[in-house]
Amino acid sequence: MAGAFQKSIESGGSDKFTIDEFLTHLVDAEWNDRKERKRERLTRAAGFRYRSSMAELDYTEKRNLDKNLMLRLSDCRWITQGKDISHRDRSSGLRPCGTTLATVVARAKKIPNNYVL
């Protein structure tokens, strides 16, 4: 909150707001800062081997990745809906996925037709 306050004072942005709007701006800035720090802390604590984002994935034909499926998996609605991710294995049929989405994405070579919701 102090950083947002200092930035607003230096840029003269505080003159554009009423007191209520300025306070709302400061509270929003603090909320966003805490949320971002929590996300960074949890990402570090997870110990992912690779640092990447969904935007950095290579969706070219040779990787055989379905961008729509990957984006659907990344929003994590399947977790809140209580659904599982299963992997279709050619030899034994459908199996529960034993790895996290981040690991699947990091190791992905052929995902789109193998994973179902």
C-alpha positions as MATLAB code, in Angstrom:
seq = 'MAGAFQKSIESGGSDKFTIDEFLTHLVDAEWNDRKERKRERLTRAAGFRYRSSMAELDYTEKRNLDKNLMLRLSDCRWITQGKDISHRDRSSGLRPCGTTLATVVARAKKIPNNYVL';
ca = [
       0.000    0.000    0.000;
       2.871    2.318    0.774;
       4.341    1.734   -2.678;
       1.041    2.566   -4.401;
       0.662    5.651   -2.216;
       4.189    6.835   -3.024;
       3.696    6.190   -6.745;
       0.388    8.111   -6.753;
       1.915   11.071   -4.944;
       4.943   11.196   -7.263;
       2.854   10.951  -10.438;
       0.249   13.423   -9.225;
      -2.453   10.799   -9.682;
      -3.909   11.420   -6.251;
      -5.306   14.780   -7.413;
      -7.671   13.039   -9.864;
      -9.461   11.006   -7.176;
     -11.827   11.812   -4.349;
     -10.722   10.576   -0.935;
     -12.966    7.490   -1.240;
     -11.670    6.677   -4.744;
      -8.067    7.163   -3.645;
      -8.548    4.878   -0.637;
     -10.229    2.286   -2.877;
      -7.256    2.529   -5.262;
      -4.797    1.957   -2.406;
      -6.753   -1.014   -1.025;
      -6.984   -2.566   -4.521;
      -3.250   -2.081   -5.032;
      -2.516   -3.756   -1.685;
      -4.891   -6.646   -2.488;
      -3.269   -7.210   -5.893;
       0.228   -6.997   -4.402;
      -0.585   -9.607   -1.736;
      -2.204  -11.897   -4.289;
       0.819  -11.656   -6.598;
       3.284  -12.286   -3.745;
       1.249  -15.327   -2.660;
       1.245  -16.692   -6.207;
       5.016  -16.214   -6.470;
       5.593  -17.816   -3.058;
       3.445  -20.836   -3.901;
       5.132  -21.217   -7.289;
       8.568  -21.193   -5.636;
       7.398  -23.635   -2.944;
       6.046  -26.030   -5.595;
       9.594  -26.472   -6.896;
       8.686  -26.732  -10.564;
      11.592  -27.851  -12.684;
      10.691  -25.526  -15.550;
       9.662  -21.888  -15.455;
       7.130  -21.287  -18.189;
       3.611  -20.156  -18.867;
       0.812  -21.389  -21.079;
       1.619  -18.582  -23.523;
       5.159  -19.923  -23.973;
       4.100  -23.426  -25.004;
       4.934  -24.521  -28.514;
       1.660  -25.496  -30.200;
       3.178  -26.350  -33.564;
       2.054  -29.395  -35.513;
       5.136  -31.446  -34.586;
       4.311  -31.208  -30.836;
       0.717  -32.288  -31.476;
      -0.656  -30.122  -28.624;
      -4.266  -28.994  -28.666;
      -4.209  -25.356  -27.540;
      -7.904  -25.325  -26.592;
      -7.521  -28.387  -24.385;
      -4.416  -26.989  -22.700;
      -6.166  -23.685  -21.973;
      -9.214  -25.527  -20.608;
      -6.965  -27.551  -18.309;
      -5.017  -24.485  -17.206;
      -8.055  -22.597  -15.876;
      -8.465  -25.440  -13.316;
     -12.276  -25.430  -13.435;
     -12.054  -29.213  -13.603;
     -10.772  -29.178  -10.011;
     -13.634  -27.092   -8.627;
     -16.116  -29.235  -10.576;
     -14.673  -32.361   -8.967;
     -13.553  -33.912  -12.253;
     -10.462  -36.048  -12.738;
      -7.962  -36.063  -15.567;
      -7.419  -39.471  -17.080;
      -4.847  -40.634  -19.568;
      -5.750  -42.989  -22.382;
      -3.093  -45.634  -22.649;
      -3.014  -47.671  -25.839;
      -2.406  -50.927  -24.038;
      -4.626  -50.768  -20.948;
      -7.265  -48.137  -21.668;
      -8.118  -45.239  -19.345;
      -5.906  -44.456  -16.330;
      -6.007  -41.668  -13.739;
      -3.345  -39.061  -14.301;
      -0.649  -39.444  -11.648;
       1.182  -36.195  -12.310;
       0.310  -32.541  -11.975;
      -0.703  -30.451  -14.950;
       2.608  -28.584  -14.799;
       4.553  -31.825  -15.078;
       2.340  -33.047  -17.901;
       2.870  -29.809  -19.795;
       6.601  -29.825  -19.164;
       7.001  -33.394  -20.389;
       4.354  -33.179  -23.096;
       5.104  -34.623  -26.476;
       1.673  -35.914  -27.485;
      -1.108  -34.726  -25.216;
      -4.282  -33.759  -27.068;
      -5.882  -37.105  -27.833;
      -4.475  -38.867  -24.776;
      -6.068  -36.769  -22.025;
      -9.778  -36.551  -21.347;
     -11.861  -34.728  -18.782;
];
